[in-house]
Amino acid sequence: MNKKKKEIERKLLLGSLLLLASHGVSVAAVHRDSLCVKPSPTCCMKKDRVGYWYIGTGYSVPFMFGDVNSLTAKRDFWGNKISLKGGYRFSSLFGLEMGVSVGRMRGFSPRSAEKFRLGTEDAMTYYPYTILGGEDNYQTAPDNAGIWENQGNNIYIKSVPYARIYSESRYWETSLQAVFNFNRLFTRIPEGREQPVSLLVKPGIYLQKYNAQAHLLEDKSRVAPKQRPLSVGLGGDIAVHFALTQKLGLELSSGLIWVSKRNFDGVRTIRRSHDDFIWQNGISLLWKFRRNTPQRHCIEPLPDAMPVHPAIEAFNPFAGGNFAFDYLTPDLSVRKERNISRQARLHFPVSKWDIRPELGDNLNELGKITTAFRELADDEDISITSISIDGYASPEGPHDFNILLSQNRAQAISSYIASSFNYPENQIKTAGHAEDWDGLERLLQTWNHPDRDRALEVLSTDTDVTTRQRKLARLAGYKDMLNDLYPLLRRNEYTFHYTIAPFSIERATQLIHTRPDKLSAEEMIAVANRYPMYSEAFNECSGIAFKFYPEAPMPRLYMAAIALHNGDAATASRYLSTLADDNRAWNLLGVCAALNSDRASAVRYFRMAAEKGDASAASNLDKLENR
C-alpha cells in the first residue's frame, strides 16, 4: 500500500515538473516574440522565380547604310538574315542573350553620291572638285581647308562612277545582348509571373565578318577588290515579346547596329565622320525550358540580442546619430558664372578665311553655332557676358602665315556671330594659335602607323617650327599624316561665357528636380534647409548638391552629417577630408573622432568650433565631457 502511494506521489511530482517546464518555454517564446526575433527554421515561405532558359530562331530584313545604302531614290533591296539565339532570363527584369547569324545586304548609290568615283584598283572613294579653268579632278577626301594646296596635282585613276555600281555584302555575326523588361520598370509584376505582352530593350555588342564586293549594274561584273573586314558593332533592339504559351514565345524586333569598319559595304573611304550602320527588322520564335520550380526558403532565427556594455555606450555618446548639428546658412549672393565650349570645323577656301556656307559641311557647323547661341540667348535666366574664339592651324605651311590664317579665321567666326545675332563684336575676343603641335602629339599617340614613333621623336627633340616641319615632311608616312591627322587640327574653338540670375527659394525648389544645372551649391543647400534634417527630401537635395558640386564645402558638410546620422564615420571622414581648415567642419570632425575612440581629438575639434560660435559643437563637447 505504501509502495503504491509512493508511486502515485512520484507521478504527480513528475507531472508538476513537466507543467512548470512547458510554462517556462511559453514565457520564453513570448519574450522572444516581443523582441521581434524572426521565426524558427520550421516557419518557411514559398518563393517562385521567373528564371528560365530559352533557345530560338529568327528571320530579319537588314538594310545597310554606308557610302552606298540599301534604300535609295531609284532602287531598294530587301536583304535577309537568319539567326540562332539562346539565353537565360534571370528575373522578370533582366536577362542575357547570345546569337549567331548569317545574312546578306545590297547597297546602291544615293543621289547625292552619284558623281563620286570608285577606284577599280583599290576600292577607294574619290570625290570630285573643280580647279580653275573648269577641269574636273578627284581626290580621296573632300577639301578640308588646305589638303589640296599641298597635293594639288591631278590624280589620274582607274575608276567608275557610283551611279554605275552596286555592292553586295555577305556577313556572319555573333552577338551578346542584355535584355531589360521595361514593363518591370514601370508596373508592379509579381515575381514568378510573366506578362502576356512585354516591351524589351536589348543593348548589345556584335562581332561581324564581312565579305563585300562592288559590281557593275549593267553586267554584274566585279569592279574593285573584295573587302573582308572584321568589325565590332554596338547597338541594340527594341522588341515586343508575346508569351503565346508557358513554353512558347514570339518576338517582333527593330534595331540598329553601328559598324566600326567603314568598308563593310565594299567601298573604302578616308572620311572621318562615322555614320555606318545596319537597320534590321525581324521576327523570332522562342522555346522556353527548365523553368525554376517553386522552392521553400526557410528563415533562420536571429541569435538573441547581445546586451550593450555600459562602458561602450558611455564612451560613444554620439552612437546612433545622437549628436548636435545645425542647418548651415548659405550665401545666396554668390554670382553664378558659367561657360560652354564647342568646336567649329569650318571649311575655308585654300589660304583664305571668308566663310562660305556651301563648302563641305559648313551649313551644319554654322547651325551648331546658332543652336549653342540661341539656347543661351533665348533663356530668360541667362545673360551672355562675353564670347572667346580660338583659331588653330595644322602644322604645314610657313609659321607666320599660319598665325595670320588662324587669327583671321577666328575673326571671321567673330564677325559671323556679331552680324547673325546682333551681338556686340567688342565683347568677342579672338586669338590665333598657329600650328596645333599639342593636338598633333595627342593624335599621334593613338595613330596606328609605322612612322608614329619617329614623328613623336621629332616633336620631342626639336622645338623650332621650321625644323619640325622639314623633318616630318621627310617621313614616309607624311602623306598619311596630311590625310588622316592634319584635317583634325584645323579648327576653331568658341566659348560662351554667361551668368545665371539668382532664384527665390520657391523657384529653386522647382528647378532642383528639373534644371539643377541652373542652381548654385548655395541655392541647393537653401532648398535642403526647407525640409526636416535627415528626412528623405533633405537627403535627396543634399545628394543633388554634392553630385553637381562635389568640391563645394557645404554639400560635403551635409553629406558628412547624413553619413554620421547613419552611423558611418568612415564615409563621413572622406567627405570631410578636404575641409580640415574650414571651421564649419570642426564640429563634425569632432563627432568622427569620438566615434573612432579618439577623445583628445574630439575635445580639441569641439573646443575650436565652440570658440568660433558653433553652438552645436558646444553641446557636443558638454555631452562628451559629462558622459
VOBA-63569 format. One record per residue (C-alpha): x, y, z; residue in three letters. Coordinates in steps of 0.5 Angstrom, whole numbers, plus 2048, in hexadecimal, padded with zeros to 3 digits. Layout:
N
XYZALA/...
***
This chain:
627
800800800MET/806805802ASN/8098037FCLYS/8038047F7LYS/80280B7FBLYS/80A80D7FALYS/80980B7F2GLU/8038107F2ILE/8078157F5GLU/80D8157F0ARG/8088157EALYS/80581B7EDLEU/80B81F7EELEU/80E81D7E7LEU/8078207E4GLY/8088267E8SER/80F8277E6LEU/80D8267DELEU/80882B7DFLEU/80D8307E2LEU/81282F7DCALA/80C8307D7SER/80A8367DAHIS/8118397DAGLY/8128377D3VAL/80C83B7D1SER/80E8417D5VAL/8158417D2ALA/8128417CBALA/80D8467CDVAL/81384A7CFHIS/8178497C9ARG/81184B7C4ASP/8118527C8SER/8188537C6LEU/8168527BECYS/81A84B7BEVAL/8198487B7LYS/8158417B6PRO/81983B7B7SER/81B8367B1PRO/8148337B1THR/8118397AFCYS/8128397A8CYS/80F83D7A2MET/80F83C79BLYS/812840795LYS/81183F78EASP/816842789ARG/815843782VAL/81C84177FGLY/81D83C779TYR/82183A773TRP/81F83B76CTYR/82183A765ILE/81E83C75FGLY/81F83E757THR/81D845754GLY/81D84874DTYR/81E84F74CSER/81F854746VAL/825858747PRO/82785F743PHE/82E862742MET/82F869743PHE/83686B741GLY/83A86E73BASP/83486A737VAL/82E86873AASN/828863739SER/823869739LEU/82486E733THR/81F87272FALA/82086D729LYS/82186672CARG/820862732ASP/82285B734PHE/81F85773ATRP/82485373DGLY/82484D741ASN/82784B748LYS/82684474BILE/827844753SER/82883E758LEU/82884175FLYS/82883F766GLY/82784276DGLY/825842774TYR/820846778ARG/82384777FPHE/81D84B781SER/81784F77ESER/81B85577ELEU/82285277BPHE/82584D776GLY/82B84C772LEU/82A84976AGLU/82F846765MET/82E84675EGLY/832843758VAL/82F846751SER/831846749VAL/82E84B745GLY/82F84F73EARG/82D85673CMET/82E85A736ARG/82F861735GLY/82F86772FPHE/83186E72FSER/82D873732PRO/82B87972DARG/83087E731SER/83687972FALA/835877728GLU/83B87B726LYS/83F87872BPHE/844873727ARG/84686C72ALEU/84D86A729GLY/84E864725THR/854862728GLU/85486472FASP/84C864730ALA/84D86C733MET/848871732THR/84B87772ETYR/84787E72FTYR/846883729PRO/84888A729TYR/84A88F724THR/850893724ILE/85189A720LEU/84F899718GLY/84989471AGLY/84D88E71AGLU/84A88871EASP/84F885723ASN/84F880728TYR/85187F72FGLN/85187A734THR/84E87E739ALA/84A885739PRO/84E88B739ASP/84F88C741ASN/852893741ALA/85889273EGLY/85A88B73CILE/85A88D734TRP/85E892735GLU/86488D737ASN/861888732GLN/85F88C72CGLY/861887727ASN/85C884723ASN/85B87D725ILE/85987871FTYR/856872721ILE/85286C71ELYS/84B86D721SER/84486C71FVAL/83E871722PRO/83A86F728TYR/83486F723ALA/83686971FARG/838865725ILE/83486172BTYR/83785D731SER/836856733GLU/83885573BSER/83784E73EARG/83984D745TYR/83884974BTRP/83784C752GLU/83884A75ATHR/83484E75FSER/83484F766LEU/82E853769GLN/82B85576FALA/823854770VAL/81F859774PHE/818859775ASN/815860775PHE/80E85D778ASN/81285B77EARG/81586277FLEU/80E86677EPHE/809861781THR/80985C787ARG/809855785ILE/80984F78APRO/81084B78AGLU/80E845786GLY/809848781ARG/80B84977AGLU/80684E777GLN/80384C770PRO/80685276DVAL/80D85676FSER/81185B76CLEU/81885976CLEU/81E85E76BVAL/82485A768LYS/82B85D768PRO/831859765GLY/838858763ILE/83985575CTYR/83F852758LEU/83E851751GLN/84284F74BLYS/840852744TYR/84184F73DASN/83F855739ALA/840856731GLN/83F85C72DALA/83B85A726HIS/83985E71FLEU/83285F71FLEU/83285D717GLU/835856717ASP/83685571FLYS/83E85471ESER/842856723ARG/84685C723VAL/84A85D729ALA/84E85972EPRO/84A855733LYS/84985873AGLN/84A853740ARG/84A857747PRO/84985474ELEU/844859751SER/84285B758VAL/83B85D759GLY/83786175ELEU/82F86275EGLY/82985E760GLY/82285C75FASP/81B85E762ILE/817858762ALA/810857764VAL/80F850767HIS/80984C766PHE/80884676BALA/804841767LEU/80483B76CTHR/808839772GLN/80E83776ELYS/80D83B767LEU/80E842766GLY/80E847760LEU/81284D75FGLU/81285375ALEU/81885775ASER/81B85D757SER/82285F758GLY/829863756LEU/830861756ILE/835866755TRP/83B863751VAL/842864752SER/84586374CLYS/844868746ARG/845863740ASN/84085E743PHE/83C86073DASP/84185E738GLY/843865737VAL/84986973AARG/84A87073CTHR/84E874741ILE/849879743ARG/84987A74BARG/84187A74CSER/83E87374EHIS/83787274CASP/83786B74AASP/83286774DPHE/82D86174CILE/82686174DTRP/82285B74EGLN/81B85974FASN/819852751GLY/81584C754ILE/818847759SER/81484075CLEU/81783E762LEU/816838766TRP/81783876ELYS/819833772PHE/81C831779ARG/81783677DARG/819836784ASN/814833789THR/81183678FPRO/816835795GLN/81583579CARG/81A83A79FHIS/81B83A7A7CYS/81C8407ABILE/82283E7B0GLU/8208417B7PRO/8258477B9LEU/8298467BFPRO/8278497C6ASP/8298517C6ALA/82F8527CAMET/82F8577CFPRO/83385D7CEVAL/83885E7D3HIS/8378647D7PRO/83E8677D6ALA/83E8667CFILE/83786A7CFGLU/83B86F7D3ALA/8418707CFPHE/83D8717C9ASN/8378767CBPRO/8368787C3PHE/8358717C1ALA/82E8707BDGLY/82F8777BAGLY/82E87A7C1ASN/8328817C0PHE/8308887BFALA/83188B7B8PHE/82D8927B6ASP/82B8947AFTYR/8308987ABLEU/82F89F7A8THR/83089F7A1PRO/8338A679EASP/82E8A7798LEU/8318AD795SER/8378A9792VAL/8378AA78BARG/8368A4786LYS/83B8A5781GLU/83B89F77BARG/83E89E775ASN/83C89976FILE/84289776ASER/841894763ARG/84589375CGLN/843895755ALA/847891750ARG/84589674ALEU/848895743HIS/84B89B740PHE/84E89C739PRO/85589B739VAL/8598A073CSER/8538A473DLYS/84F8A6743TRP/8488A8740ASP/8428A4743ILE/83F8A073DARG/83889C73FPRO/838898739GLU/83F89573ALEU/84088E73DGLY/83B88D744ASP/83B895745ASN/834895746LEU/83489074BASN/83989374FGLU/83689A74FLEU/830897751GLY/833894757LYS/83689B759ILE/82F89E758THR/82C89975DTHR/83189A762ALA/8308A1762PHE/8288A1762ARG/82889C767GLU/82B8A176CLEU/8298A8769ALA/8218A5769ASP/8228A3770ASP/81F8A9774GLU/8238A777AASP/82A8A7777ILE/82E8AD774SER/8348AC770ILE/8398B0772THR/83F8AF76DSER/8418AA768ILE/8488A8766SER/84A8A5760ILE/8518A175FASP/85489F758GLY/858899757TYR/85C897750ALA/85F89174ESER/86789074EPRO/868891747GLU/86A898743GLY/86E89E746PRO/86D89F74DHIS/86C8A774CASP/8668A5747PHE/8638A074CASN/8638A5751ILE/85F8AA74CLEU/85B8A574ALEU/8598A2751SER/8588A9753GLN/8548AB74DASN/84F8A574DARG/84E8A6754ALA/84C8AD753GLN/8478AB74DALA/8438A7752ILE/8438AD757SER/8408B1751SER/83B8AC74FTYR/8398AC756ILE/8388B3757ALA/8358B4751SER/8308AE751SER/82E8AF758PHE/82F8B7759ASN/8348B575FTYR/8398BB760PRO/83F8B975DGLU/8438BD762ASN/8418B7767GLN/8448B2763ILE/84B8B0764LYS/84F8AD75FTHR/8568A975FALA/85A8A5759GLY/85F8A075CHIS/86289E755ALA/864897755GLU/86189275AASP/86788E75CTRP/86488B762ASP/85E88975FGLY/86288575ALEU/86688275FGLU/86087F762ARG/85D87D75CLEU/86487975ALEU/863876761GLN/85D87275ETHR/860871757TRP/86186A755ASN/86686B750HIS/86E86974FPRO/87087074FASP/86C872755ARG/87387275AASP/877875755ARG/87287B755ALA/87287B75CLEU/87987B75DGLU/879882758VAL/87488575DLEU/878883763SER/87F885760THR/87E88B75CASP/87B89275ETHR/87C896758ASP/876896754VAL/87989674DTHR/87E89074FTHR/87888C752ARG/87488D74BGLN/87A88B747ARG/87C88574BLYS/87488374BLEU/874884743ALA/87A87F742ARG/876879746LEU/873874741ALA/86C875744GLY/86C87C744TYR/86687C73ELYS/862877743ASP/86387D749MET/861882744LEU/85A87E742ASN/85987B749ASP/85B88074ELEU/85C88774CTYR/85588874APRO/853887751LEU/85888C753LEU/85589274FARG/84F894754ARG/84C89A758ASN/84A89975FGLU/84589E761TYR/84389F768THR/83D8A376BPHE/83D8A6772HIS/8378A7776TYR/8348A977CTHR/82D8A677FILE/8288AA783ALA/8278A978BPRO/8218A578CPHE/81C8A5792SER/81C89F797ILE/81589D794GLU/81889E78DARG/81E89A78FALA/819894792THR/81689378BGLN/81D894787LEU/82188F78BILE/81D889788HIS/81C88C781THR/822890780ARG/82788F785PRO/82D892781ASP/82A899782LYS/82B899789LEU/83189A78DSER/833896793ALA/83189B798GLU/82A89B795GLU/829894795MET/82B89479CILE/82689979EALA/82189479BVAL/82388F79FALA/8228937A5ASN/81B8937A4ARG/81A88C7A6TYR/81B8897ADPRO/8228877AEMET/82487F7ABTYR/81D87F7A8SER/81C87C7A1GLU/81B88279EALA/8218857A2PHE/8268807A0ASN/824880799GLU/825887798CYS/82C88779BSER/82E881797GLY/82C885790ILE/83088B793ALA/836886794PHE/83588378DLYS/83688A78APHE/83B88D78ETYR/83F887791PRO/84488C794GLU/840891797ALA/84089279EPRO/8398927A0MET/83788C79CPRO/83D88879FARG/83B88A7A6LEU/8338887A5TYR/8358817A2MET/83A8807A8ALA/8348827ADALA/83087D7AAILE/8358777AAALA/8368787B1LEU/82F8787B3HIS/82F8717AFASN/83586F7B4GLY/83A86F7AEASP/8408737B1ALA/8458717ABALA/8418747A6THR/84087A7AAALA/84787B7AASER/84887A7A3ARG/8438807A2TYR/8478847A7LEU/84E8827A5SER/84F8897A1THR/84C88D7A6LEU/85088D7ACALA/8528947ABASP/84A8967ABASP/8488987B2ASN/8418967B0ARG/84388E7AFALA/84788E7B6TRP/84088C7BAASN/83F8867B5LEU/8478847B5LEU/8468847BDGLY/84087F7BCVAL/84487B7B8CYS/84A87B7BDALA/8458797C2ALA/8428737BELEU/8498717BDASN/84B8717C4SER/8508777C4ASP/84D87B7C9ARG/8538807C9ALA/8528827C2SER/84A8827C3ALA/84B8877C9VAL/85088B7C5ARG/84C88C7BFTYR/84588D7C3PHE/8498937C7ARG/84C8967C1MET/8458967BEALA/8428997C4ALA/84789F7C4GLU/8448A07BDLYS/83D8A17C0GLY/83B89A7BEASP/8358987C3ALA/8348917C1SER/83C8907C2ALA/83B8937C9ALA/83588E7CASER/8398887C8ASN/83F88A7CCLEU/83B88A7D2ASP/8388837D0LYS/83F8807D0LEU/8428837D6GLU/83C8817DAASN/83A87A7D8ARG/
***
